[in-house]
Amino acid sequence: MVTAGLVGVKAGRGFYEYEAGGAARGGEADGLGEPVPARAVRRIGVVGSGTMAVGIAEVCARSGYPTVLVARSELRAKEATAAVERSLERGVRRGKLAPGLLTESMDRLTAGRELRALGTCDLVVEAVAEDIDVKRAVFADLDRVCAPGAVLATSTSSLPVIECAMATRRPEDVIGMHFFNPAPVMRLVEVVHTVLTSKEALGTAHAVAAALGKRAVDCPDRAGFIVNALLFPYLNSAVAMVQEGWATAEHIDTVMAAGQGYPMGPLRLLDVIGLDVSLAIQRTLHGTFRDPALAPARHLERLVEAGHLGRKGGRGLHLHER
């Protein structure tokens, strides 16, 4: 709230809104309220070219939206387009997608490096590196090129959405849309509202998530949101068990998959997420809540220092074929 300038009576808004004389008008500044009509979204933009950006772009194009992907170079834009096409081809080969959907989806997707291409988009999803300074710079640029009324969303998994919002002159239009990896498969989207997010932006995010075939869940702008605030202490504890020699990575994964019914064990899941991404999330949780139990396991830090980042690099807590 302080970051957003909601400092109380002297600003006219804090936990309550205030008249000029200091009388409270009532109502908490939490961004929630009755559902409202969503803004029309005809075209969606995606910023980034990594795994999440590619997955989100695929979901949007596959769901019928003309989709504009902007990468940091023409080469990365072409690589992202090729990655979307390969993913769609796998879906066709496995019988999960109709052959015609591949061509239709690729026809809806355009990619390049010019941010001004996002000027016609009604919703833009940022999916760049999990670094708040990088994200703030992107949002400042989006504020400059996007049309008034466009909803600007960040796909961050742990960083404060309000920091992205305050890099713009339209914080009421900024929201979090936390997709899960792999985005074409995972059905959940955490819709993260800040203390400044408007009801219309919130409604728009929900409407688009539904159109993409996702289940949207509201949550406030707090470190880890809901899923990662619950998930990462568990994952970190599993790494600590390996570090302390309690059990092998294989045994821990087997116990949680076979004994608890999880789709995969915690250490294989960390490899899928990426150990570098996982470490960044764990550090954010620890830095926010100052709970010693949330300090990243030293073994996780050592693996990242050694460049063992998980499945994407061929080696993490397990070995992976490339």
N, C-alpha and C positions, 0 to 999 in steps of 0.2 A: 504493500500500500504506500509506503514511503517512496519507493522507486517511482510509483505512478503519480506522486504528488498529492495523495489523499492524506493530508497530515492533520485534519481536524477542523475546528471552528475557523481558524485563521485562513484556511483555504476554501471554506464553504462546503467541504465534504471530507468525511473520514469514515467511521462506522455508520454515521448518519449524514444526511444532507442538511445544510443550515441556511436559514434566511440571512439577509444582510445584517440584521441585528443580532445574530447568533442563536436564534431560536431553531431548535431541531425540527425538521420536516418529517423525520422518521424514515424507516426503511433501511435495511442493510445494503451496503454497496458491494453485493456479491455477484452481480451480473446475472442472477437467475430470475425467473418469473414465469408467467403463463406462456405457453407456446405461441409463437407469432409466425405469420407467413414468411417463408424463406424468400430471399432474392432469387431471381431467375439466373440460372447458370447454364449457359449455352456452350462455353468453351473453357477448358481447364489448362492451366500451365503448370509445369513441374520444373523446378530448378535443381540441377544436379545430374550426375551421371553414374553414381554408384549403385550398389545393389538395391537400396530402398527406392531411389529415384526411378530406376528402370522398372521395378515392380509396380510402383504407383502409376507410372505412365501406361504400363500394359493394362492395368485394371481399368483406368479411365477410358482408354481407346477401345478396349474390349466391351465396355459397358455402353458404348454409343456416343461418347463425348469426343468432339474434335479436340485433340490434345497437342500442346506445344511443349516440347522439352528443350530447355536451354542448358547447355554444358559450358565448361570454361574454355573449350576449344572445339574446332570443327572435327578434329580427330575423335575426341571423346564423345561428341554428339553422334558420329557415325557408329562408334562402338556401342553406344547405348541403343541405337536403333537396331543394330544387329543382334544385341542381346534380347531385346523384346521379340524379335522375329524368331530367334532360336527357341525361346520359351513357348511361344505360340505353336511352333512346329512340334515340340515335344507333346503339347496338349493334344494336337491332332493325331499324332502317331499312337498315343495311348488311348485314343477314342473318347477323350474328355471334352474335346472341342470339335465343332463341325468344321470341315475344311474351308468353307466359305468365310467363316469368321476370321481366319488368319488374314485373308486379303482385305476384308472390310476394316479390320483393326489397323492394319498397316497403312491403309489409305487415310485413316483418320489421324495418324501420328506424323507430326513434322518435328524436326530437330535441327538445332543450330547453336550458335554462340551469342547471338545478339539479344540482349535483354528486352529491347524495344519490341520484340515479337510478342511479348506478353501483354502488350497494351490493349489487346482485344479480348483478353481472358477475364472471365467473371470471378474465377477462383484460381489462386496460384498457391501451390504447395511447395514450400522450400524443403529440400532434402539433401543438404550439403553436409560437410564435415561437422561432427559433434563438438563444435568449438564456438563459444558464445561470441567472441569477437568476429569470427567469420560470418556467423549468422546475422549479427547486428549490421554488418556491412551490406549483406545481401538485402536485408529488409529496408535499409536506407535507399538502396538502388530501386527496389520494387516500389517504394513510395513515390519515387520520381517518375517511373515509367508506366505504372498501372493506372487504369481509369478510376475516377472517383466512384466509390461504391463497391469496387472489387474487394472480395474477402481475401486476406493474406493469411495463409496458414503455415505453421512450422510443424515438421514431422519429428521434432526432437523427442527423444525418449526420456530425458531427465533434466534438461536445462530450463531455466525460468522463461516461460512464454512472455512475461511482462517485459523482460529485457529486450526481446525482439520487438514488441509493440512500441516501446518507448524510443526505438530508433526511427520511428515513422512519425508523421504528423496526423496519423489516423489510427491511434491505438484501439479505438472502438471497433475497428474492422479486422483486428488481428486475433487469431485463435490458434490453438494447438489441435492438430489432427495426427495423433500418434498411431500410425499403421504398424503392423507386426510382420516380421520376416518369416517366410516369403509372402509379400503383399498379395500376390494373386491367389494364394491359398488361405491365408489366415483371415478369419471373418470379423475379428474385433477391430474397432477403431476407438481409442480414447479421445473424446472431444474435450479439450482443456480450455476452460474460460478463465480469464484474468478478472481483476476487479474493475476493469474498464471495458471488457468485451460487451458489445451491444447484443440485444436480444435477436436482432435480425441476423447478425453474423453467426450466432449460435444456431439459430434455426436453419440457416443456409448450410452449415457444416453437417447438421443432422440429415437434411434432405439429400445432400450429395452422397453421404455415407450410405443411406438407404438405396439410392439409385445405383451405387456400386455393388450392392449385394452384401453390405457390411452391417454388423450390429454395432451401433454407436452407444457408448456409455459416457455420461457426463462426469467430469471430475474437476476439482479446483486446481489452480496452478501451484502445486507443491512438488518438491523434489521426488522424482520417481513416480508421480501421479498415483495410480492404484496398483497396476500390475507390477512394475519394477520395484516399488516400495515393499511389496510382499515377496517377489521372486528373488531379488538379488541377495538378500541376506542368506537365503537357502543355498543359492549357488556358491556364494563365498564360503559358506560353512563346508560345502563338499570339497572345495579346493583345499581348505585347511586340513581336512581329514587326510587327503593325499599327502600334503606337506608333512604332517605329523606321523605318517606311516600307519595310520589306523587300518587302511584298506587300499587296494589298488583302484585306479580309476575304473577299470572294467567291472570290478566287484560292486563298487558304489552304484554305477549305472544299472547293473543287473538288478540289484536290490530294489531300486526305486521304480524301475520299469516293470519287473516281474512281481514285486511284492506290493507296490502301491498303485500299479496300473497307469503310471505316467507314460505318455507316448515315447519318451526317451529319457535317459538318465540325465542328471544335472551337468555332468562334465561333457557329455556329447552335445547337450544344448548350448553350453558355453562355446564349444568349438563352432557350432552353427552360427551363433550370434557374432562371433569374432572376439578374441580375447582382448584386443585393443579397445573395442567398443565397450566390452563388459567392464574393463578396468576403469574407463572414463566414467561409466555410470556409477560404479562402486565408489569412486572418489567423490563424485557429486553428492551421493547419499551421506558419506562420512563427513564431508565438509559442511553439509547443511545441518545435520542433526547432532554432530559432535559426539556420537555414541561410539565408544571404543570398539564395540562388537561389529561395527560397520567398516572398520579399517580394512582395506584390501589385503587379502592373504598374500604374504610375501612370495609364495610360489607363483601366483598369478602375475605379479609384477616381474618376476625373473623371466617367465616365459615370454612376456611382451618385450622385455629388454633384449631377449635373444632372437626376436623376430618370429617366434612361434605363435602365430595369430589364430590358429584354428583351421577349419576346413578350407578356407580360401587360400591359405598358404601351404597346405599339405601336411601341416603338423601343428598340434596344440597340446591338449591333454591326451589326445589320441593321435595316431598316424592316419592319414587319409590319402587315398589314391587320387592323383591329379590327372 
